Amino acid sequence: MNFLVQLGNWNWFIVGGLLLALEVIVPGTFMLWLGLAAIATGVIGWIVSMSWQVQIVIFAILSVI
């Protein structure tokens, strides 16, 4: 759980890249949207400094949209 406390922008970019790579393997477009939401969360986190709780909420909201 310590990685959540230090949840940085690069972590979101890595998770987004892994989800986009997983999209190539798994058929469908479900992982694509999660990957794009993770990358968008990283970009938003780069612009605005926020806690990891807010980052998780933003990722959840962007994943649903």
Backbone atoms as SQL, in Angstrom:
CREATE TABLE atoms (id INTEGER PRIMARY KEY, chain TEXT, resi INTEGER, resn TEXT, atom TEXT, x REAL, y REAL, z REAL);
INSERT INTO atoms VALUES
  (1, 'A', 1, 'MET', 'N', 0.818, -1.203, 0.000),
  (2, 'A', 1, 'MET', 'CA', 0.000, 0.000, 0.000),
  (3, 'A', 1, 'MET', 'C', 0.855, 1.257, 0.000),
  (4, 'A', 2, 'ASN', 'N', 2.150, 1.126, 0.189),
  (5, 'A', 2, 'ASN', 'CA', 3.003, 2.296, 0.214),
  (6, 'A', 2, 'ASN', 'C', 3.085, 2.960, -1.155),
  (7, 'A', 3, 'PHE', 'N', 2.910, 2.180, -2.217),
  (8, 'A', 3, 'PHE', 'CA', 2.974, 2.765, -3.549),
  (9, 'A', 3, 'PHE', 'C', 1.814, 3.721, -3.798),
  (10, 'A', 4, 'LEU', 'N', 0.699, 3.549, -3.106),
  (11, 'A', 4, 'LEU', 'CA', -0.428, 4.466, -3.265),
  (12, 'A', 4, 'LEU', 'C', -0.116, 5.840, -2.699),
  (13, 'A', 5, 'VAL', 'N', 0.668, 5.876, -1.635),
  (14, 'A', 5, 'VAL', 'CA', 1.017, 7.160, -1.030),
  (15, 'A', 5, 'VAL', 'C', 1.892, 7.957, -1.984),
  (16, 'A', 6, 'GLN', 'N', 2.720, 7.282, -2.737),
  (17, 'A', 6, 'GLN', 'CA', 3.623, 7.940, -3.668),
  (18, 'A', 6, 'GLN', 'C', 3.154, 7.770, -5.109),
  (19, 'A', 7, 'LEU', 'N', 1.857, 7.811, -5.315),
  (20, 'A', 7, 'LEU', 'CA', 1.291, 7.614, -6.641),
  (21, 'A', 7, 'LEU', 'C', 1.587, 8.843, -7.491),
  (22, 'A', 8, 'GLY', 'N', 2.575, 8.737, -8.362),
  (23, 'A', 8, 'GLY', 'CA', 3.004, 9.869, -9.167),
  (24, 'A', 8, 'GLY', 'C', 2.464, 9.796, -10.581),
  (25, 'A', 9, 'ASN', 'N', 2.824, 10.808, -11.340),
  (26, 'A', 9, 'ASN', 'CA', 2.350, 10.894, -12.723),
  (27, 'A', 9, 'ASN', 'C', 2.911, 9.765, -13.576),
  (28, 'A', 10, 'TRP', 'N', 4.176, 9.415, -13.349),
  (29, 'A', 10, 'TRP', 'CA', 4.778, 8.358, -14.163),
  (30, 'A', 10, 'TRP', 'C', 4.106, 7.020, -13.921),
  (31, 'A', 11, 'ASN', 'N', 3.621, 6.809, -12.721),
  (32, 'A', 11, 'ASN', 'CA', 2.894, 5.563, -12.454),
  (33, 'A', 11, 'ASN', 'C', 1.637, 5.482, -13.303),
  (34, 'A', 12, 'TRP', 'N', 0.939, 6.595, -13.451),
  (35, 'A', 12, 'TRP', 'CA', -0.269, 6.608, -14.283),
  (36, 'A', 12, 'TRP', 'C', 0.081, 6.373, -15.744),
  (37, 'A', 13, 'PHE', 'N', 1.191, 6.942, -16.211),
  (38, 'A', 13, 'PHE', 'CA', 1.596, 6.723, -17.597),
  (39, 'A', 13, 'PHE', 'C', 1.980, 5.263, -17.830),
  (40, 'A', 14, 'ILE', 'N', 2.654, 4.654, -16.867),
  (41, 'A', 14, 'ILE', 'CA', 3.036, 3.244, -16.995),
  (42, 'A', 14, 'ILE', 'C', 1.807, 2.348, -16.982),
  (43, 'A', 15, 'VAL', 'N', 0.884, 2.604, -16.053),
  (44, 'A', 15, 'VAL', 'CA', -0.352, 1.811, -15.998),
  (45, 'A', 15, 'VAL', 'C', -1.151, 1.984, -17.287),
  (46, 'A', 16, 'GLY', 'N', -1.226, 3.217, -17.784),
  (47, 'A', 16, 'GLY', 'CA', -1.934, 3.465, -19.041),
  (48, 'A', 16, 'GLY', 'C', -1.296, 2.732, -20.206),
  (49, 'A', 17, 'GLY', 'N', 0.034, 2.749, -20.263),
  (50, 'A', 17, 'GLY', 'CA', 0.732, 2.029, -21.323),
  (51, 'A', 17, 'GLY', 'C', 0.525, 0.526, -21.236),
  (52, 'A', 18, 'LEU', 'N', 0.547, -0.006, -20.016),
  (53, 'A', 18, 'LEU', 'CA', 0.301, -1.442, -19.844),
  (54, 'A', 18, 'LEU', 'C', -1.122, -1.815, -20.243),
  (55, 'A', 19, 'LEU', 'N', -2.080, -0.973, -19.891),
  (56, 'A', 19, 'LEU', 'CA', -3.466, -1.259, -20.273),
  (57, 'A', 19, 'LEU', 'C', -3.657, -1.162, -21.788),
  (58, 'A', 20, 'LEU', 'N', -2.983, -0.208, -22.427),
  (59, 'A', 20, 'LEU', 'CA', -3.076, -0.113, -23.888),
  (60, 'A', 20, 'LEU', 'C', -2.396, -1.304, -24.556),
  (61, 'A', 21, 'ALA', 'N', -1.290, -1.766, -23.991),
  (62, 'A', 21, 'ALA', 'CA', -0.631, -2.958, -24.531),
  (63, 'A', 21, 'ALA', 'C', -1.498, -4.194, -24.322),
  (64, 'A', 22, 'LEU', 'N', -2.182, -4.258, -23.197),
  (65, 'A', 22, 'LEU', 'CA', -3.083, -5.376, -22.927),
  (66, 'A', 22, 'LEU', 'C', -4.263, -5.369, -23.893),
  (67, 'A', 23, 'GLU', 'N', -4.645, -4.196, -24.355),
  (68, 'A', 23, 'GLU', 'CA', -5.742, -4.075, -25.321),
  (69, 'A', 23, 'GLU', 'C', -5.394, -4.785, -26.627),
  (70, 'A', 24, 'VAL', 'N', -4.116, -4.803, -26.973),
  (71, 'A', 24, 'VAL', 'CA', -3.692, -5.480, -28.198),
  (72, 'A', 24, 'VAL', 'C', -3.894, -6.989, -28.064),
  (73, 'A', 25, 'ILE', 'N', -3.707, -7.505, -26.861),
  (74, 'A', 25, 'ILE', 'CA', -3.817, -8.945, -26.628),
  (75, 'A', 25, 'ILE', 'C', -5.266, -9.373, -26.427),
  (76, 'A', 26, 'VAL', 'N', -6.017, -8.594, -25.652),
  (77, 'A', 26, 'VAL', 'CA', -7.397, -8.937, -25.298),
  (78, 'A', 26, 'VAL', 'C', -8.341, -8.296, -26.312),
  (79, 'A', 27, 'PRO', 'N', -9.243, -9.059, -26.914),
  (80, 'A', 27, 'PRO', 'CA', -10.171, -8.454, -27.878),
  (81, 'A', 27, 'PRO', 'C', -11.185, -7.544, -27.187),
  (82, 'A', 28, 'GLY', 'N', -11.665, -6.579, -27.922),
  (83, 'A', 28, 'GLY', 'CA', -12.623, -5.620, -27.375),
  (84, 'A', 28, 'GLY', 'C', -11.940, -4.280, -27.155),
  (85, 'A', 29, 'THR', 'N', -12.697, -3.331, -26.680),
  (86, 'A', 29, 'THR', 'CA', -12.133, -1.996, -26.467),
  (87, 'A', 29, 'THR', 'C', -12.198, -1.566, -25.013),
  (88, 'A', 30, 'PHE', 'N', -12.399, -2.501, -24.094),
  (89, 'A', 30, 'PHE', 'CA', -12.547, -2.139, -22.680),
  (90, 'A', 30, 'PHE', 'C', -11.250, -1.583, -22.094),
  (91, 'A', 31, 'MET', 'N', -10.135, -2.243, -22.341),
  (92, 'A', 31, 'MET', 'CA', -8.851, -1.810, -21.779),
  (93, 'A', 31, 'MET', 'C', -8.369, -0.509, -22.407),
  (94, 'A', 32, 'LEU', 'N', -8.801, -0.235, -23.631),
  (95, 'A', 32, 'LEU', 'CA', -8.421, 1.006, -24.304),
  (96, 'A', 32, 'LEU', 'C', -8.874, 2.210, -23.499),
  (97, 'A', 33, 'TRP', 'N', -10.113, 2.191, -23.056),
  (98, 'A', 33, 'TRP', 'CA', -10.660, 3.342, -22.332),
  (99, 'A', 33, 'TRP', 'C', -10.045, 3.473, -20.955),
  (100, 'A', 34, 'LEU', 'N', -9.763, 2.351, -20.301),
  (101, 'A', 34, 'LEU', 'CA', -9.083, 2.418, -19.006),
  (102, 'A', 34, 'LEU', 'C', -7.662, 2.959, -19.163),
  (103, 'A', 35, 'GLY', 'N', -6.987, 2.550, -20.227),
  (104, 'A', 35, 'GLY', 'CA', -5.642, 3.055, -20.490),
  (105, 'A', 35, 'GLY', 'C', -5.632, 4.541, -20.776),
  (106, 'A', 36, 'LEU', 'N', -6.593, 4.991, -21.571),
  (107, 'A', 36, 'LEU', 'CA', -6.684, 6.425, -21.857),
  (108, 'A', 36, 'LEU', 'C', -7.053, 7.217, -20.613),
  (109, 'A', 37, 'ALA', 'N', -7.890, 6.651, -19.752),
  (110, 'A', 37, 'ALA', 'CA', -8.242, 7.321, -18.493),
  (111, 'A', 37, 'ALA', 'C', -7.020, 7.426, -17.583),
  (112, 'A', 38, 'ALA', 'N', -6.189, 6.390, -17.550),
  (113, 'A', 38, 'ALA', 'CA', -4.978, 6.433, -16.726),
  (114, 'A', 38, 'ALA', 'C', -3.999, 7.473, -17.251),
  (115, 'A', 39, 'ILE', 'N', -3.840, 7.543, -18.567),
  (116, 'A', 39, 'ILE', 'CA', -2.944, 8.541, -19.151),
  (117, 'A', 39, 'ILE', 'C', -3.486, 9.946, -18.917),
  (118, 'A', 40, 'ALA', 'N', -4.788, 10.131, -19.059),
  (119, 'A', 40, 'ALA', 'CA', -5.393, 11.441, -18.800),
  (120, 'A', 40, 'ALA', 'C', -5.232, 11.836, -17.334),
  (121, 'A', 41, 'THR', 'N', -5.329, 10.878, -16.432),
  (122, 'A', 41, 'THR', 'CA', -5.114, 11.163, -15.010),
  (123, 'A', 41, 'THR', 'C', -3.675, 11.600, -14.768),
  (124, 'A', 42, 'GLY', 'N', -2.735, 10.974, -15.446),
  (125, 'A', 42, 'GLY', 'CA', -1.334, 11.388, -15.337),
  (126, 'A', 42, 'GLY', 'C', -1.108, 12.794, -15.845),
  (127, 'A', 43, 'VAL', 'N', -1.756, 13.141, -16.952),
  (128, 'A', 43, 'VAL', 'CA', -1.626, 14.494, -17.504),
  (129, 'A', 43, 'VAL', 'C', -2.243, 15.518, -16.556),
  (130, 'A', 44, 'ILE', 'N', -3.420, 15.212, -16.026),
  (131, 'A', 44, 'ILE', 'CA', -4.067, 16.125, -15.077),
  (132, 'A', 44, 'ILE', 'C', -3.216, 16.257, -13.819),
  (133, 'A', 45, 'GLY', 'N', -2.633, 15.163, -13.369),
  (134, 'A', 45, 'GLY', 'CA', -1.759, 15.208, -12.204),
  (135, 'A', 45, 'GLY', 'C', -0.493, 16.004, -12.449),
  (136, 'A', 46, 'TRP', 'N', -0.054, 16.064, -13.691),
  (137, 'A', 46, 'TRP', 'CA', 1.110, 16.863, -14.043),
  (138, 'A', 46, 'TRP', 'C', 0.787, 18.353, -13.969),
  (139, 'A', 47, 'ILE', 'N', -0.431, 18.700, -14.364),
  (140, 'A', 47, 'ILE', 'CA', -0.841, 20.105, -14.380),
  (141, 'A', 47, 'ILE', 'C', -1.185, 20.593, -12.977),
  (142, 'A', 48, 'VAL', 'N', -1.933, 19.774, -12.229),
  (143, 'A', 48, 'VAL', 'CA', -2.417, 20.146, -10.902),
  (144, 'A', 48, 'VAL', 'C', -1.875, 19.148, -9.885),
  (145, 'A', 49, 'SER', 'N', -1.263, 19.651, -8.837),
  (146, 'A', 49, 'SER', 'CA', -0.774, 18.770, -7.775),
  (147, 'A', 49, 'SER', 'C', -1.948, 18.341, -6.899),
  (148, 'A', 50, 'MET', 'N', -2.086, 17.013, -6.699),
  (149, 'A', 50, 'MET', 'CA', -3.209, 16.508, -5.914),
  (150, 'A', 50, 'MET', 'C', -2.806, 15.235, -5.185),
  (151, 'A', 51, 'SER', 'N', -3.588, 14.892, -4.176),
  (152, 'A', 51, 'SER', 'CA', -3.302, 13.697, -3.383),
  (153, 'A', 51, 'SER', 'C', -3.683, 12.442, -4.168),
  (154, 'A', 52, 'TRP', 'N', -3.237, 11.291, -3.661),
  (155, 'A', 52, 'TRP', 'CA', -3.522, 10.044, -4.368),
  (156, 'A', 52, 'TRP', 'C', -5.002, 9.699, -4.318),
  (157, 'A', 53, 'GLN', 'N', -5.708, 10.153, -3.276),
  (158, 'A', 53, 'GLN', 'CA', -7.142, 9.881, -3.197),
  (159, 'A', 53, 'GLN', 'C', -7.882, 10.592, -4.329),
  (160, 'A', 54, 'VAL', 'N', -7.494, 11.832, -4.586),
  (161, 'A', 54, 'VAL', 'CA', -8.122, 12.594, -5.665),
  (162, 'A', 54, 'VAL', 'C', -7.770, 11.979, -7.013),
  (163, 'A', 55, 'GLN', 'N', -6.548, 11.493, -7.158),
  (164, 'A', 55, 'GLN', 'CA', -6.146, 10.854, -8.410),
  (165, 'A', 55, 'GLN', 'C', -6.974, 9.603, -8.686),
  (166, 'A', 56, 'ILE', 'N', -7.234, 8.814, -7.652),
  (167, 'A', 56, 'ILE', 'CA', -8.060, 7.611, -7.815),
  (168, 'A', 56, 'ILE', 'C', -9.478, 7.988, -8.217),
  (169, 'A', 57, 'VAL', 'N', -10.021, 9.037, -7.604),
  (170, 'A', 57, 'VAL', 'CA', -11.377, 9.482, -7.939),
  (171, 'A', 57, 'VAL', 'C', -11.431, 9.980, -9.377),
  (172, 'A', 58, 'ILE', 'N', -10.435, 10.745, -9.799),
  (173, 'A', 58, 'ILE', 'CA', -10.400, 11.234, -11.182),
  (174, 'A', 58, 'ILE', 'C', -10.302, 10.066, -12.157),
  (175, 'A', 59, 'PHE', 'N', -9.465, 9.073, -11.844),
  (176, 'A', 59, 'PHE', 'CA', -9.358, 7.899, -12.708),
  (177, 'A', 59, 'PHE', 'C', -10.688, 7.166, -12.795),
  (178, 'A', 60, 'ALA', 'N', -11.366, 7.019, -11.673),
  (179, 'A', 60, 'ALA', 'CA', -12.664, 6.326, -11.667),
  (180, 'A', 60, 'ALA', 'C', -13.688, 7.084, -12.497),
  (181, 'A', 61, 'ILE', 'N', -13.712, 8.399, -12.360),
  (182, 'A', 61, 'ILE', 'CA', -14.666, 9.207, -13.131),
  (183, 'A', 61, 'ILE', 'C', -14.350, 9.129, -14.618),
  (184, 'A', 62, 'LEU', 'N', -13.072, 9.255, -14.972),
  (185, 'A', 62, 'LEU', 'CA', -12.700, 9.188, -16.385),
  (186, 'A', 62, 'LEU', 'C', -12.921, 7.796, -16.968),
  (187, 'A', 63, 'SER', 'N', -12.820, 6.777, -16.157),
  (188, 'A', 63, 'SER', 'CA', -13.062, 5.414, -16.637),
  (189, 'A', 63, 'SER', 'C', -14.528, 5.188, -16.972),
  (190, 'A', 64, 'VAL', 'N', -15.395, 5.833, -16.221),
  (191, 'A', 64, 'VAL', 'CA', -16.834, 5.668, -16.452),
  (192, 'A', 64, 'VAL', 'C', -17.287, 6.474, -17.665),
  (193, 'A', 65, 'ILE', 'N', -16.674, 7.616, -17.868),
  (194, 'A', 65, 'ILE', 'CA', -17.106, 8.502, -18.970),
  (195, 'A', 65, 'ILE', 'C', -16.784, 7.921, -20.300);
